[in-house]
Amino acid sequence: MGTVRTKQLKLGMVLADDVRDVKGRLLLVKGKPIGPDHIRIFKIWGISQVQILGAQGENEAPAAPPVDPGRLEAVRRETEFVFRYTDRDHPAIREIFNLTVNHRAAAPPRASDSLPMGIPAVGPAPQDGDFLQKFIEKDIVLPEIPSVVFELNEVISNPQSSADQMAQVINKSPSLTALLLKIVNSSFYGLPSKVDRVSLAVTMIGTRELSALALGISIMSIFRKIPSRLLSMPLFLQHSMACGIVSRLLAAQKNMRQTEQMFTAGLLHDLGRLVTFVYFPDEALAAIRHAATKSVCLHAAEKDLFSCHHGHIGKYILNQWGLPLILENNVCFHHDPMNAPDPAAAALVHVADLLVNALGVGTSGERFVPPLDPRAWEAAGLSAGCFEVVVTQAVNQLNTLEILLQA
């Protein structure tokens, strides 16, 4: 018997011990051979290694090198600063804080700027008035969504859609087809055999799940190459992808169906901020400067100046594009999930955004860890013990998606 890492499992290997998730639920009993779906299940639930009969243990993960105590203490002080608006006595925040210190201490040191993304300390002030109304009234020509997105939306909204219908829509876009097949064959899903056509991918992943994944990636790809003096798009995309991945993993922890819908909500949660950067750069700059000057969270600065925040802008944009209402609401209410029609779903994006900001993965301009709404934590129905597995799995999946989406 020996330990084998999940990514090195082969079909037919026999379990030497039961495999359970972080809540102790049985996933696969000992003595069972690894089948086609098991590797994917292990990856979704964050199982990084299992006991296999006949293995010699040579596949055990190497121990992480020790972190210098001086660096660990310095990182702890920095982490305390960015957690200043959180309740450190809350069990979820306490767990996230400890994981953040270890994660940041093990990562290469990052340069620290007085203002995010090189924003100058002076600049024009925002104009008075209701910003959301001003946004609506401005004659903005939003980027044209590929027609495949609208067709995908129809597939999502039709519970009778078949794998072949879904494949026909995706195959109209060779670039989307190639990208989705890369993702499906990556460790993001951990399927046991190569998938070479979209119809098979839909059958294995699910129609609604794969269509939601394609929908989110298609929308974000519209903005990938937008240059801006306010925004590092690679860092913004990294933050967005990480939030999508963590939202999906948290949904899996709750055994939710159609976790890809949560991936899409997490991926697009800051869409309103991105569009504001592009079409209202002076206002975006003023909000970032206000947050830095007053040392407040960026979404709070937006509300101070504009009487709304980027979640409201994102909801308006998604509505204009005719995308699903559940997606609108999860994006709109990710900072105040208890006001959402479905607080539990919005709460998952709320927690995912908090966790990704804590870990410092990419940035959408936020300097601090947003506060956790304790009512949203209860609505999410999560356990603080899930975060260690979620972080480990998220880092692995993010590395995979970053490489694929940069291709």
Helices and strands as residue ranges (DSSP letters): E 2-5, G 6-8, E 19-20, E 26-28, H 38-44, E 49-52, H 69-82, H 91-106, G 116-118, H 131-137, H 147-157, H 163-170, H 174-184, H 198-205, H 207-222, H 233-253, H 259-267, H 271-279, H 281-294, H 298-306, H 310-320, H 325-332, G 337-339, H 343-359, H 374-380, G 384-386, H 387-406
